[in-house]
Amino acid sequence: MCGIAGIVGKSDEVLLRQMLDSLRHRGPDGEGTYSIPGKLSMGMTRLAVIDLITGDQPIENEDKTIKVIHNGEIYNYKELRKDLKKRGHIFKTESDTEVIVHSYEEYGADCVTYFNGMFAFALWDLKANQLILARDRLGIKPLFYYYDSGILYFASEIKALLCIPQYKRELDTTALYNYLSALYIIGENSAFKGIKRFPQGHIAFFKNGKIRYQKYWDIRFHPKKIMSDREYIDELGYLFDDAVRLRLRADVPLGIFLSGGIDSAAIAESATRNGGRLKTFSMGFKGGNDEVINELRFAKETATFLETDHYEYIIDANDIACRFIDLIKIFDDLYCGPTPQFFLTGLAKRHVTVALTGLGGDELFGNYGRPERFNTAMGKNASIIKNILGNRICYSGVFRHIAKKTRNRPGITLKRCAFPGQVYSNRHETVFHLSQRLNLLSPDIKAELVDTQTSEEIYNRMFYQNAHLELPDSIMAIDLHTQLVDEYLAYVDRFTMSHALEARVPFLDHRLVEYCATLPTQLRDNKCLLRNLLQPRLPAQTFNRPKMGFALPYGEWLNGSLNDILKTYVNKEKIISQGIFNWKEVEQILTNFRNGFRGGTTYKLWSIVIFQAWHNEYIS
């Protein structure tokens, strides 16, 4: 695990050093660089997890014509190493990174299809005079890039790219619009104009100033598996336990984030059987009257049942207030989701270097009930039309044209059928619905929006691409390519790596993801099959509790310890001088909040606070 950075198309060791310094938190245990005058400078900062002695990077092949820097882990490296040695390859280290080098020698760019892991790596092929970039199937590990005049810059985090002297920091206004839609940014753009996210499940070739992408993986939902109940459970059990087993490979202490829900409990139970006594970490928060809220009690029950060494952290408003700007800097990009992971990670890092998390279980088994809520949002008439005509007709160019031309109530119904992305971007958990997003932005900002890159158009394209799928499958695919990678995986990576702690995600073993995609939807719904697997393994009370989530009481806190932050970043003079938001809309949100409206109003206000702080830190 580490931070990687590089410059291709020229060499610049001074800039590379600055980029690596900005990533030191990701890899405090060492660093390595490689340069070719006039062509390339690349390097990494290392967090030593596997092969602590000889695993320094860059790692090269026998004749030194291939160099690799790598962020992440190749979990099946032992199996790959054994096979590659049989094929005549000579290994100099015990690290997982070296299998990338020899796999590329053996299989070329197809080597990525052999890896079970989380990774973002850069490989320089001296003979081909080209750089290869790759990111894992699910996008667990981050990779950003900036392209300018034939020069490619890449890094694990945006902050390294902000070191580029000629880069002019500007807000990507469409990214801001998408942030208001989801409270994180979806799509390839970041909040910084010109800095982009390398797509998950892709490999890219950079040569002679040009970059060429190639997708090597995507989720497939057919054919569906038809088996007995026992066969479903046995196959899921094998894949799940093997995913956990592989993610216990480490030469450093290891623990588990335990939320109190069944996903993290399942991982803790499997890991305990595979790895012996482990450490677990949980979090709660203080509400009014210092009452501790959330699933701490349930997590403690699971920890007691599994006999783990259990640790707890209770967050309060002062934690957020004291580290507010740090949290903005850590994430780099615009983000207004849960921040407690940062504090829990700090606790875990005092005891372990690697922690497993239950992230991904919801996406694989039920999608938070979103298919049902999507149907409700569509409305009865639109759902009837879609059922009669089918997706292919409703998503066709002709039907979309008719929907755009039709007015009044019939037009609304047809638009819901033809443009499902608009419905999905306005689902109930959305804080700013479409009209509210547009009203909040100033006329100048609205004029800069790129229509094809808005959240609703991104969702539209995904619905169209998945028109052949049943709705639950379609939404599972969309969530895997948006919220999972752009929000959940992003914040887990940033907050854990800010403490030099590696997070591993067993539910996102690609074999398990592919298996779940072929399950009949009724077995995924409400985690039906997962529950059947786990009931003999865990105590009954694990399954008899509501899903609680982790919603911090920002409404209460903004009236208390966070009120100074609110006043600093959201005031009339600052908003008007920026020219980004419509002050009258912001003022109405403030008025509603002061009049006691909470829920959505609180998150509208908090998202504006976050943006203002981010803009002040990076753009102003």
Sequence and secondary structure as in RCSB ss.txt:
>XXXX:A:sequence
MCGIAGIVGKSDEVLLRQMLDSLRHRGPDGEGTYSIPGKLSMGMTRLAVIDLITGDQPIENEDKTIKVIHNGEIY
NYKELRKDLKKRGHIFKTESDTEVIVHSYEEYGADCVTYFNGMFAFALWDLKANQLILARDRLGIKPLFYYYDSG
ILYFASEIKALLCIPQYKRELDTTALYNYLSALYIIGENSAFKGIKRFPQGHIAFFKNGKIRYQKYWDIRFHPKK
IMSDREYIDELGYLFDDAVRLRLRADVPLGIFLSGGIDSAAIAESATRNGGRLKTFSMGFKGGNDEVINELRFAK
ETATFLETDHYEYIIDANDIACRFIDLIKIFDDLYCGPTPQFFLTGLAKRHVTVALTGLGGDELFGNYGRPERFN
TAMGKNASIIKNILGNRICYSGVFRHIAKKTRNRPGITLKRCAFPGQVYSNRHETVFHLSQRLNLLSPDIKAELV
DTQTSEEIYNRMFYQNAHLELPDSIMAIDLHTQLVDEYLAYVDRFTMSHALEARVPFLDHRLVEYCATLPTQLRD
NKCLLRNLLQPRLPAQTFNRPKMGFALPYGEWLNGSLNDILKTYVNKEKIISQGIFNWKEVEQILTNFRNGFRGG
TTYKLWSIVIFQAWHNEYIS
>XXXX:A:secstr
 EEEEEEESS  HHHHHHHHHHTGGG BTEEEEEEETTTEEEEEEE   S TTT  SSEE TTS EEEEEEEEET
THHHHHHHHHHTT   S   STHHHHHHHHHHGGGGGGG  EEEEEEEEETTTTEEEEEE TT  S  EEEEETT
EEEEESSHHHHTT TT    B HHHHHHHHHHSB  SSB SBTT EE  TTEEEEEETTEEEEEE       S  
   HHHHHHHHHHHHHHHHHHTT  SS EEEE  SSHHHHHHHHHHHHHH S EEEEEEEE GGG EESSHHHHH
HHHHHHT EEEEEEE HHHHHHTHHHHHHHH S B S  HHHHHHHHHHTT SEEE  TTHHHHTTGGGHHHHHH
HHH HHHHHHHHHH HHHHTSHHHHHHHHH  HHHHHHHHHHH HHHHHHTSTT SS HHHHHHHB HHHHHH  
GGGSHHHHHHHHHHHTTTS HHHHHHHHHHHTHIIIIIHHHHHHHHHTTT EEE GGG HHHHHHHHTS HHHHG
GGHHHHHHHTTTS GGGTSS        HHHHHTTTTHHHHHHHS HHHHHHHTSB HHHHHHHHHHHHTT  TH
HHHHHHHHHHHHHHHHHHT 
